[in-house]
Amino acid sequence: MPELQRLRPDHAPALFTFEQENRAFFAASIPDRGDAYFTDFDARHTALLTEQATGLCHFHVLVDTDGEVLGRFNLVDVTDGSADLGFRMAEKATHRGLATATVLHLCTLAATEYGLTTLRAAAAIDNTASRTVLTRTGFVPTGEKVQLGDRPGLAYVLPLGEPQLRPSPPSPA
């Protein structure tokens, strides 16, 4: 069973492989990270860990039993009880409900471990998978249009700790 883990130094090799193997898949629905991301990966990973230590961000990886990274789930720009949620799944891990289950789990962590009261997210209009995960986990479109790289997107919000807005996990089909 995959496990959500807080980002650590030893995740670097598996995370690098995850990003490389899925680069084209990701670029079909979200802005590409660019070549510099891969060239400077080690320094960037160290910088993320330093930023996480300040409490401004909470970075996570979804790891299978073999240590392979299946997804990234991040809470960034933590301020005044809120944060922005971002996530991406490996192509081979899609269509199994893992993203939905992991976002639900991270929403719980956000409230109980990190003391957050609101999460924000955005997804490209043509990124049906991410928009579906967001709505299944209780995020509501704000009506605000955003630009994600060269793609138009929509903003979402989820107040935490309000039971009527906390969704139940989807029932198996």
Secondary structure, DSSP 8 states (H G I E B T S, - for coil): --EEEE--GGGHHHHHHHHHHTHHHHHTTS----HHHHHTHHHHHHHHHHHHHHTS-EEEEEE-TTS-EEEEEEEEEEETTEEEEEEEE-GGG-SSSHHHHHHHHHHHHHHHTS---EEEEEEETT-HHHHHHHHHTT-EEEEEEEEETTEEEEEEEEETT-GGGS-------
